[in-house]
Amino acid sequence: MNSFFDLNRWFIYIGKHWHENKRKYLLSLGAIGGLQVLWFSFMLIVNQSQPMEKSIQLATYYVGLFLTGCLYASLLFNDLSEGPKAIHFLLLPASLFEKLLNALLFGVILYFICYTLMFYVVDFTMVKVANGVMSNLAEHDHSITYRAEEVINVFFPKDFADGNGSVFILLGYFAIQSIFLLGSVYFVKFQFIKTLVSGLVVFLILVFFVHKVLGSFMPPGGFFEPFKVYRIFDATKGELSVQLPEWLSSIMLFLIKYALAPCLWVVTYFRLKEKEVNA
């Protein structure tokens, strides 16, 4: 039997994990759906013009996804914060790679699918309710003008200027969620808060480094296209453009968009190995 990864052993571990945590997962999913119902009901009360307009639906989906997804990721390895549970977790007859894959399966893939399904169940219901309520109000009060809303496609919202922008938001979500996944292994207590504060500090340091340190070495100008074109403003020669080769800029953008989350998963695996050694 392979000590790094064995498919049958991984399936057994998945079944064990689901049997032990299915009630918690189902209750959490129901709680998320309940919060969405409360939010849409609140909007139905306070917004008498368009309580379920597409911008509200879109913002509800992504704000909820970021908040709950990152919170859930920070709890995936919560057992490592308690001595007896940590020993039990590390002594389970499954490799660390299989345990990480299990966390990615439940915390990243299945969570995203279940959250999206729950959102659409609630959103479809509340759109129908809002259309019915507002149409009845408009019939009795002619001062109310209401246009029936439709369920939005959160992945490709055609009514917005950039319908593909949601794809980049999702890529950013998986990258940020991976940071919280790493924080759940790296920190012992208060993983969500410590990861949030640490991430903000690192982000501010990077912004300061780029604008103050690197900016002092660059000629006056700015990036016209990220990692692609840099425009220089010269008083004598006018505006000049410096452009990276297309293949190099394409590789850099591809790595930033698609490789950040997998790289953080690899770092999480090696940090998990250190947990085993230090136990």
VOGU-3710 file (C-alpha; in Angstrom, 3 decimals, decimal comma):
1> mnsffdlnrw> 0,000/0,000/0,000  1,352/3,404/-0,992  2,141/5,493/2,093  1,706/8,778/0,178  -1,669/8,198/-1,489  -3,949/5,206/-1,746  -7,353/5,669/-3,412  -9,226/3,067/-1,351  -7,778/4,388/1,898  -8,717/7,938/0,899
11> fiyigkhwhe> -12,313/6,878/0,161  -12,515/5,222/3,569  -11,188/8,403/5,189  -13,739/10,506/3,293  -16,552/8,246/4,505  -15,309/8,478/8,089  -15,053/12,259/7,903  -18,547/12,600/6,438  -20,073/10,259/9,024  -18,538/12,265/11,875
21> nkrkyllslg> -19,300/15,730/10,508  -22,408/15,429/8,329  -24,725/16,864/10,967  -22,462/19,870/11,495  -22,165/20,458/7,749  -25,910/20,215/7,122  -26,726/22,534/10,025  -24,135/25,042/8,831  -25,557/24,962/5,320  -29,055/25,466/6,710
31> aigglqvlwf> -27,799/28,394/8,786  -26,302/30,016/5,682  -29,596/29,590/3,852  -31,462/31,064/6,821  -29,185/34,110/6,883  -29,765/34,649/3,174  -33,540/34,461/3,700  -33,292/37,016/6,513  -31,180/39,344/4,388  -33,485/39,201/1,377
41> sfmlivnqsq> -36,513/39,643/3,661  -34,872/42,711/5,165  -34,273/44,128/1,678  -37,906/43,408/0,827  -38,984/45,519/3,792  -36,606/48,471/3,462  -36,334/48,669/-0,345  -39,778/49,297/-1,754  -38,614/49,939/-5,310  -36,388/47,010/-6,351
51> pmeksiqlat> -35,733/44,712/-3,344  -34,343/41,890/-5,502  -32,526/43,791/-8,196  -29,627/41,973/-9,806  -26,917/44,035/-8,094  -28,296/43,026/-4,685  -28,398/39,364/-5,683  -24,850/39,515/-7,027  -23,456/41,309/-3,971  -25,230/38,895/-1,622
61> yyvglfltgc> -23,727/35,879/-3,350  -20,120/37,080/-3,413  -20,015/38,804/-0,022  -21,528/35,713/1,594  -19,166/33,434/-0,320  -16,075/35,331/0,818  -17,150/35,634/4,455  -18,445/32,110/5,012  -15,924/30,401/2,722  -12,931/31,973/4,437
71> lyasllfndl> -14,397/31,353/7,887  -15,026/27,712/7,037  -11,515/27,284/5,597  -9,998/28,624/8,821  -11,770/25,834/10,747  -10,813/22,889/8,537  -7,812/21,956/10,678  -9,238/23,221/13,937  -8,518/19,855/15,576  -4,813/20,711/15,515
81> segpkaihfl> -5,409/23,465/18,071  -6,365/20,989/20,810  -3,875/18,465/22,167  -5,967/15,256/22,319  -7,773/16,017/19,048  -4,476/16,897/17,370  -2,926/13,590/18,411  -6,002/11,701/17,206  -5,933/13,570/13,888  -2,247/12,941/13,285
91> llpaslfekl> -2,452/9,259/14,252  -5,335/8,462/11,904  -4,221/5,772/9,390  -4,227/8,124/6,422  -1,385/10,072/4,882  -1,111/13,819/5,310  -1,643/14,228/1,584  -4,948/12,352/1,841  -5,979/14,502/4,801  -5,194/17,633/2,833
101> lnallfgvil> -7,126/16,339/-0,183  -10,048/15,598/2,118  -9,962/19,179/3,415  -9,833/20,542/-0,139  -12,702/18,285/-1,175  -15,035/19,345/1,640  -13,761/22,871/2,247  -13,140/24,095/-1,294  -15,001/22,020/-3,887  -18,074/20,699/-2,080
111> yficytlmfy> -18,497/23,873/-0,035  -18,504/26,025/-3,162  -21,025/23,748/-4,892  -23,338/23,488/-1,864  -23,165/27,218/-1,145  -24,067/28,004/-4,750  -26,962/25,528/-4,750  -28,271/26,905/-1,443  -28,017/30,461/-2,745  -30,009/29,633/-5,858
121> vvdftmvkva> -32,696/27,809/-3,860  -33,122/30,850/-1,617  -32,674/33,386/-4,415  -35,218/31,729/-6,722  -37,768/31,554/-3,901  -37,236/35,137/-2,742  -37,370/36,529/-6,285  -40,760/34,863/-6,762  -41,962/36,140/-3,381  -40,724/39,684/-4,048
131> ngvmsnlaeh> -42,312/39,779/-7,504  -45,632/38,621/-6,072  -45,601/41,027/-3,130  -44,506/44,047/-5,139  -46,973/43,379/-7,953  -49,830/43,264/-5,421  -48,641/46,498/-3,850  -48,399/48,144/-7,262  -51,983/47,169/-8,044  -53,281/48,877/-4,896
141> dhsityraee> -50,876/51,814/-4,894  -50,319/53,293/-8,331  -47,480/55,479/-7,060  -45,330/52,361/-6,784  -43,554/51,400/-9,991  -42,111/47,930/-9,956  -40,390/45,884/-12,616  -40,364/42,119/-12,164  -36,872/40,795/-11,471  -35,236/37,582/-12,641
151> vinvffpkdf> -32,757/35,244/-10,987  -29,259/36,416/-11,866  -26,470/34,307/-13,304  -23,782/35,048/-10,720  -20,996/33,669/-12,913  -21,781/35,601/-16,101  -24,022/38,572/-15,206  -24,910/39,889/-18,670  -26,565/43,057/-17,354  -23,279/44,417/-16,018
161> adgngsvfil> -20,517/46,171/-17,919  -17,998/43,368/-17,548  -19,739/40,023/-17,493  -16,430/38,155/-17,177  -15,367/40,127/-14,087  -16,990/37,526/-11,842  -14,501/34,931/-13,097  -11,623/37,000/-11,720  -13,550/37,511/-8,464  -13,891/33,731/-8,133
171> lgyfaiqsif> -10,184/33,229/-8,797  -9,461/35,811/-6,123  -11,843/34,046/-3,753  -10,096/30,674/-4,108  -6,720/32,346/-3,572  -7,889/34,188/-0,445  -9,625/31,079/0,880  -6,342/29,191/0,426  -4,648/31,756/2,659  -7,168/31,029/5,406
181> llgsvyfvkf> -6,682/27,309/4,846  -2,966/27,786/5,431  -3,757/29,876/8,514  -5,839/27,048/9,965  -2,680/24,913/9,998  -0,148/27,618/10,832  -1,916/29,212/13,817  -2,943/27,323/16,945  -5,732/29,552/18,306  -8,072/32,134/16,768
191> qfiktlvsgl> -7,057/31,076/13,272  -9,550/33,271/11,397  -8,663/36,497/13,225  -4,914/35,893/13,126  -4,985/34,997/9,434  -7,082/38,079/8,643  -4,747/40,420/10,539  -1,619/38,777/9,107  -2,988/38,955/5,575  -3,824/42,633/5,932
201> vvflilvffv> -0,361/43,392/7,323  1,355/41,534/4,469  -0,871/43,288/1,926  -0,042/46,723/3,359  3,679/45,901/3,363  3,495/44,856/-0,314  1,604/48,020/-1,244  4,167/50,144/0,594  7,053/48,264/-1,034  5,641/48,629/-4,555
211> hkvlgsfmpp> 4,655/52,288/-4,296  7,434/53,644/-2,110  10,445/51,408/-2,718  10,025/50,182/-6,285  8,319/53,426/-7,306  11,425/55,411/-6,343  13,489/53,448/-8,911  10,968/53,833/-11,730  10,787/56,818/-14,077  7,705/59,077/-13,798
221> ggffepfkvy> 4,731/57,186/-15,203  2,499/54,235/-14,471  1,262/50,870/-15,670  -1,246/51,200/-18,491  -1,867/47,451/-18,473  -0,799/45,386/-15,446  2,488/43,509/-16,048  2,339/44,455/-19,702  2,728/48,133/-20,617  4,435/50,873/-18,597
231> rifdatkgel> 3,965/54,452/-19,804  6,706/56,995/-19,152  5,894/60,711/-19,118  8,859/62,694/-20,385  8,724/66,502/-20,652  10,958/66,584/-23,748  10,025/63,408/-25,604  6,384/63,187/-24,595  4,758/59,918/-23,670  6,754/56,712/-24,117
241> svqlpewlss> 5,605/53,134/-23,657  7,672/50,171/-22,518  6,042/46,806/-23,195  7,019/43,349/-22,048  7,052/40,531/-24,597  3,584/39,070/-25,056  4,663/35,561/-24,043  6,247/36,791/-20,809  3,273/38,907/-19,741  0,879/36,070/-20,591
251> imlflikyal> 2,856/33,635/-18,432  2,948/36,080/-15,526  -0,794/36,763/-15,680  -1,540/33,044/-15,974  0,542/32,235/-12,903  -1,052/35,016/-10,860  -4,576/33,974/-11,807  -4,344/30,193/-11,664  -1,216/29,169/-9,733  -1,581/31,156/-6,505
261> apclwvvtyf> -4,158/28,885/-4,842  -2,363/25,594/-5,748  0,930/27,040/-4,486  -0,695/27,869/-1,158  -2,092/24,323/-0,987  1,458/22,981/-1,422  2,685/25,272/1,375  -0,185/24,030/3,552  0,897/20,437/2,954  4,473/21,087/4,064
271> rlkekevna> 3,246/23,041/7,081  1,041/20,056/7,904  4,114/17,808/7,754  5,809/20,047/10,310  2,807/19,615/12,593  3,339/15,877/12,484  7,043/16,183/13,224  6,481/18,649/16,094  3,696/16,560/17,636
//
